[in-house]
Amino acid sequence: MANPTETALTTSEAATLSGTTVPGTGAAYCTIGEAEYYTSDYRKEAINNRILALANQLRVVKDGDLTCGVWAGKFMDGLVARSYAGAAEQALSDDATNYVYLTVAGVLAINTTGFPSGPHLPLATIATGSESAAGVSGGYDFVDITDYRGRALWQPAGGPRVDSLISQTLAYGDFTDNGDATGYIDFDSDLPEGAIVLGFKADVTTGFTGDTSAVIKVGKAGDTDAFSAETNKSVFAVDIVRSAADQANAACDANVTPRVTVTTNADFTSVSAGAMTVTIYYLDTGA
């Protein structure tokens, strides 16, 4: 599929625009025969440039053979306004599709594996080298940048919401054995100071089998069920299980690394399979 070719104005249609103002932008067309035509043109350009400045926020641009830049801008993390200062000459991997995005904390990230499944602001993909349109290693062109800012989720003010969430896919082989019936794994991302945890969801894609049972609880080091009002949710079979948080421990007074614990019947080393994506939902009070 190709983009359509838009029908251009005829000569007479273009002439009727002389001296008129565009309702959608407030910009005026030059008047035919105007002596200082450039004055009208500059006025129009000043309006257009102000409009383009908004569209330019967080835009990814080419600024080197294998580097990119990102313009400064603002975005919303739930009801919290975040600012990004912009960046230049960010290294890209050659002969690959590079995924450029911001974390909810406003940190620029680039990888070649894909946009994350958790909260993020997608900015663009950049196909370099053999993956680019030219197919030549060592560079890319502006046509190899695909803008993904339109994929961001924009939340209506006052609408139904959960401010934020963090999510991570966990496999049984990544768990640390406690030397008893339990094993645990810590999230790569923290809950921010001021977060009030609402609860969690575990989407079990492969049951944690090998023993006769497996249950999940979510919390943190030293309080492993802090975010689990219910600690008997089974992850032994493929399922989606949920629990509200323990209200007495739901507030985070500092950054907190979530810990997921799975408890089996006898010994965690008996577990021979298991994978799930755990998502923690929370309100972000902005510390």
N, C-alpha and C positions, 0 to 999 in steps of 0.2 A: 504494500500500500504506500502511496506517495501523498504528500500534502497537496491540497487543491491549488489551482491557479486562480487567484482572485481577479474578477473582472475589473479593469481599470476604468476611470472616468473618461468620458469622451471629452473632446476639446470644448464643446459648448457647456457641458456639465461642470468642467473645471472653471470655466470663465464665470459661471454664476456664483462661485465662492468668493469672488473679489470683494474684499472689505467686510466679509461676514465673520462672525465669531462662532466657534465650535461650542455647543452647549455643554458637552461632556468634559471639556478641559478648560474653557475660558480663553483659549488661544485664538487670535485673530489672523485671518489670511491677509496678505498684502493686497492693497488696492491697485488694480491695473493702472499703470501710468503714473503711480505715485513717485514724486521726485526723489524723496529719500526712502525708497522702498525698504532699505536695510533696517530702518528704525522699527517698522512693523515686524520684520523678520526676527530681529533681536528680542523684541517683546515676546514673540511666540516661543523662541528658543529658551528664554528664561523660564517660562511656564513649563515647557517640556522637560527641561533639565531638573526642575523640582520634582516632577512626576517620576522621571527616570531615577532620581536619587532614592526614592522609595523602592522601586523595583530592583535596584542594585544591591539592596541589603542582603548580606549573606550569600552573594553570588560567587560562584567558583569560576576563576579565570586562569588562562594560561599565562605564566610569567617566566618560562624557561623550557628547555628541551624536555626535561623530566621532572619539572616542578610545577606546582600550582599555587595560586593565591586565593584567599577568601576575603571578601569585603566585610567590613564591620556591619553590625546590625543588632536587632533586638528580636526576642521571641518569648513566648509564654510557656512556662512550666507550670501547668495547672493555672492557678491564679497568681503565680509569682512571675514577675517580669525579669527576664535574664538579658544581659548584654554581652555581646561578643566583640572584642576589640579589633578583629581582623588579623590576617597573617599573610606573609609572603614567602615564596620559595620553599614550599613544603614538598619534601621528597616523595616521588612516586615510584612504584615498582615498574620495571620495563616489561614489555611483552605480557601484559596482564590487564584485567579490568580492576581499577582502583575505586573503592567505595569511600566517599568523603562525607562525613557526618559530624554532628555535634552531640555530645552527651547532654543529659539534662542539666548538668552543672556548667555547661558552656565550654567544654574542652573539645578541641578539634581532634578528630581521629580519622585515620586512613588505613584501610586494610584491603586485602585482595580476596577475602572469603565471603563478603556480603554484608549488608546492613544487619545490625543486631536484632534479635527478637524482642529485646527489652526496650524501654523508653529511649528514644533518640530523636534527633532532627535530621532527616536525610537531606543532603545538599546536592550531591551530584555523583555520577559515575564518570570515570575517565578511562578510555581504552587507549593503552600505550603500545608502542612498538608493533609487533606482529598482530596484536589485537586491534590496532587502530585502522582507520579507513585506508590509509596508505599501505599498511602492512609492513612497515620498515622499522626495524629495531632502533632504539635510541631516541625516540621522539614521539610526538603526537601533534594534532592540530586542534583548533577551536571546535571543529565539527565533531571531534571525538569526546566532547564534554556533553553529557546528558543531564539537564537540570531536573532535580528531584524535589525541589523545595515545595512544590504543590502537593506532595504526598504527606506533608506534615499534618497532624490532626489539630484543628483549631477549635477550641472549646467555647461555646457560647456562655457569656456571663449569666450567672444565675440559673443555669440549666443543671439537670441531674449530673453528678460527677463523682469521681474519686480523683483527688488531686494528683496522685502519683502512684507508681508501682515500680518494683524491680523484679526481674525475672531471670532465672538461670536454669539451664538444662543440666541435670546431674545423672551420672552413670555410677552403678554400684562399684566399679573398679576404682573410682576416684575417692571413695569414702575412706576415712581413717578408722581402723579397727581399735576400739577401746580395750580390747583384750577380754571382752565379756559378750553379752548378747547385743551390744549396741555398736553402731558405727556412725560417724558424723562427717559432714563436709561444710566448710564455710563459704559464703558467697564471695565472689570477686569484688562486688560493689557494696558500699555501706548504705545504711539508712541514715539520712542527714539528721543533725541535731534539730530538735523541734518536731520530728515526725511523730505522729500518733498512729500506731499500727491498727488497722481495722481487722485484718485476718489474712489468711493465705488460701491458695488453691494449689493442689498438686495434680497435674495431668500425667498419670502413670501410663507410659506407652509400652513398657515391658515390666511385668510383675517382678518384685524382689523375691524370687523363689530360691529354693535350696534348703531352707528350714521349713517349719510348718506354719509360720506366721511372720508378718512384718507390719509394723505400725509406724507412723510418722509423727514427729512433733517438731515445731519450729520455734526457735528462740535465739539465744546468744550464748557465748561462753559464760559459764557460771550460772546460767538460768535458761536451760535448754528448752523449756516450754513456755517462755515468756510471751510468745505470740500465738499460743495454742490454748484456747479454752477447752478444747477436746483433744485428748492424747491417745485416743483409741482408733484413729482413722487408719484403715488398712491400706497398704500399698502392695499387698501380696499378689494382686491380680490387676490387669489392665482396668483402669477406672479413673474417674475424676473425683477427688475428695476435697472437702473444704472444712475450714474451721474459722470461727471468729477468734479474735485475740483475747488473751487474758487481760481484762480491763485494768487490773491493778498494776500491770507491768507494760502497758501498751505505749506509754510515752517515752521518747528517747531524749534524755538530757544531754547527750553528746552523740557524735557519730557512732553508729553501732553496726558491727558486721554480723549479719544473720547467720545462724547455724542450724542446719537441718540434721536431725538425728533419726535414724531408723533402728528400731528395736525388734529383734527376732525372738524366737521362742527359747533357743538354747545358746547359740554362738554365732556371732555375725560372720565369722569366716565360713560358715556354711552357705552363705548367699552366693549363688552362681550366676545370677542374671538380675537385671533391673535397670530401668531408666525412667526418668520423669522430669517434667519441667515444673518448677516450683515458682509461683508468683506471689509476692507479698504486696498487699494493698495498704496504702497509708495516706493520711492527710498531712500535707506539708504546711506547717505553721510559719515557716520562714525563720525558725530559731528565734 
